[in-house]
Amino acid sequence: VDGASSMDDTDMTDGTCDNDVMQISLWFPIRSMFLFQTVILMIECPRLIPGLCFCYIGMILCHFMVARCSHPLPWHRCKNAAQIFDDLILGGKRHDKIIINDHDGYLDAMKRDKLDKARIERVKKLSAAVKAFALKSATDFSKMDMYAYLNSTEEKESALRK
């Protein structure tokens, strides 16, 4: 399972064959399945809520690390989990120097930045629409006075009776 190559949460199988050796990379919705199982465990065993919350916080931090490690620009990348684990176990930094060529990953980074800006604009529009709807609903609800409604219906009913 190659989770580091994608921030996507979808299923995809890519098989390549080279000299009678088949290499398969499978993208699987691990985070979604983990969240679903976590919610089920929280409902069934409420005493596990603190531990599951801390575990899920760790999963979120790992997701952000994978996202940073997969950045197209080499100088925006951070250490991956294997390098951090080696540092913890071996107690020192024994990594090779990273050689960065001119404009290495520049076009991919520009495409990613454009997509990120478009996504940010979509999220801003969505949040503005949700806020406007919530504000309109709140003002409509605050204008509604139950006593005034009851009085008006009683007056209408009494007028109809006469």
C-alpha angles and dihedrals in degrees: 000000000000106000096155094068095060139041087194120112098211139106116258133155121200117182124185126181121211123170095337092310116115118207117193127187116191125194111203132179093249096152093050092048091047092050091048092050091045092054091048091051091047091054095046098040112025091179088070094060097100094048093045091048091053090047091051091048087057090051091052091050090050089051091054090048091052089049091052093045091054095054111130094227110077095214091057094056125101132205114289125232094265092055092048090048090051090051091051095046100039095036097225146065110264101159126133122247116269114233113209119195124210112282092358107175092353097134093046090049091051090051090048092049091051091050091047092051091049090049091049090052091050091050091048091052091047094049091047090051092048091048091048091049092048092048092048091048091049093050092046091049093047091051091054109092114188094205092052090049092049092047093049092050091048090051091049092049092048091049090051092050093055 
